Amino acid sequence: MMHKVAVVGAGLAGLTCAQVLKEAGCEVVVLEKSRGSGGRLSTRRTDAAQYDHGAQYFTVRDARFAEFISARVADGSVAVWQPRRSSTAPATDEPWYVGTPGMSALGRAQARGLDVRTEQRVTSLQRSAEQWQLVMEDGSVLEAFDAVVVAVPNAQAVPLLEPHAPDWARQLAGTPMQPCWTVMFSSEDELTTVDADTPPDSPIGWWARNSSKPGRASTQTRHDWVLQATPQWTEAHLEDDKAAVGELLIQAFGELLERSVLALDAPMAHRWLYARRQPGLAALDECWWSYDQALGVCGDGLSHSRVEQAYLSGLLLGQAMVKQQ
């Protein structure tokens, strides 16, 4: 029986799995190396602005995710975003959803009621007497877990899994995730009537007027922008200084708009080392669960880097674990 479970990683997949286990009566501890939960469902705030610097929006295709998102729309943590787009942007009938008042609201909603411990980095897993021990970065050991769920980016999962599930570790090592530089800044001028675009032939793979999203504190004299570089440009500038990255991407943004772009405040840059699953790779299973070892893996890195897939991966793993108790 699983009485106590450790979930390593507080992204949407890990939080969703933890909620399923908690609802089944398990004692669940979620350990997250960062300062907050939600993973790439992240929002950076300053005194004057806020920026969604990870996932920009998400769509809904699966009925199970639709049910979850309907509840989040009802409680106000999710809303539909209808940005003004360029005439050359691909048409889509799918609504675009965002967390409100920031993308991080979706992760916070899924973390409600859970024991989430932030700034807790797990460096290795040990198993003895049919129980798991977690070795932490500070040398301490958390003991007596009946099962462990690994819900972190592929490259970070490999060293945790290698001693116990080498085949899983090998598959994840062969499924890399691409990096992404993100730059955040605000302008006094509107700059353009378009709110979001995916320009071709540019260092920028995506840009958005973050202040056009619902629930954001937008004004006519301040516009908040998020620029996300392409994986190729990011790879080429992976170790660049943050200030230099900000300058280069804002310059590229100005070239796209064919005008000068002046930032009201010093731009901010964030490097996501594991932003999205490398396209073109075969999908692995939606989740992995070993009943014999009481070890599971979930996350969007297994099959597709969509917010919906992260949710489904965690949901399916939690259900599989409960079913085999």
Buried (B, 14 or more C-beta within 10 A) or exposed (E): EBEBBBBBBBBBBBBBBBBBBBEBEBBBBBBBBBEBBBBBBBBBEEEEBBBBBBBBBBBBEBEEBEEBBEEBEEEEBBBEBEBEBEEEBEEEEEBBBBBBBBBBBBBBBBBEEBEBEEEBEBEBBEBEEEBBBBBBEEEEEBEEBBBBBBBBBBBBBBEBBBEBBEEBBEBBBEBBBBBBBBBBBBBEEEBBEBBBBBBEEBBBBBBBBBBBBBBBEBEEEBBBBBBBBBBEBBEEBEEBEBEEBBBBBBEBBBBBBEEEBEBBBEBBBBBBEBBBBEEEEEEBBBBBBBEEBBBBBBBBBBBBBBBBBBBBBBBBBBBBBBEEB
